[in-house]
Amino acid sequence: MLEEFEKRRKKICRFCEQNLVNIDYKDERILRRFLSDRGRILPRRITGNCASHQRKMTQALKRARHLALLPFTAETYR
């Protein structure tokens, strides 16, 4: 059982990999990857983001929601 956990590959931050400093809140295509099917923000342990990029990504998602670029909740959930 312990061997299964040791084989797990460490997730790499997509933003660090691409050397992105700022996350654009207007880029809806990238931000949708970090939302669940219900419209909730996915945590770091699932997305694999580093702490600094997770904070920037969360802020960008909230800005996009406020400007109605992204939904607050999913249509099927309502």
N, C-alpha and C positions, 0 to 999 in steps of 0.2 A: 504494500500500500504506500509506503514512504517513497518507493522508487517512482511512482507516478507523479508525485509532486516535484521531485527533483528534475524530472525531464521537461517541466514546463519552461517555455522560452520567455525571457523577460521582454516586456513590451517596451518599445522605443517611442519616445515623444515624436509625433509627426512634424511638429513645428521646429524642434531642435534639429531634426534630420534635414529639413529644407532651409535651415538658417533664417527663419522668419522671426523678426523682432516684434512687429506689431500684427495683431489679428484684426482684419477689417470686418466691421460689423455689417457692411453692405454686401459681403460675399455670402449669400444665402446658401449656395451649394455646399460650401465647406462646413458651415455652421450646422446644417441639418444632420450631418453625421454624428454630432454630439448630443442629439436629442433622442429620447426614447420614442416608442410608438405612441405614447400618451402625451408627448410634448415636454417631458421632464428632462432636466440636464443630467447627463450621465456622469458618474463619479470618476475620479482619477484611476481607481483600480481597474475599471472596465475599459476606459479609453486609452490608458497608458501614457497620458500626458504628464509632463513634469509639473511641479507645484506652481511655478511662475506662469507657465503657459496655461494651466488650468484656470488660474485666477483671471488672466486676460481673456480667455475664451468665454468664461462665465459672464464677464462684464460685457463682452461683445454680443453674446446671446441676449442679455437683458436689454441692451440698447436696441437690438434688432426687433425684439418683441414690442418695445415701447413705440417704435416707429411703424409697427404693423407689417414688418417684413417677414416675421415668423409668428406663428400662433402661440398663445399662452397654453392652450390645451388642444388635444386632437379633436377632430370633428366627431369621430365615433364615440369618444369618451363622454361627450356632452349629453 
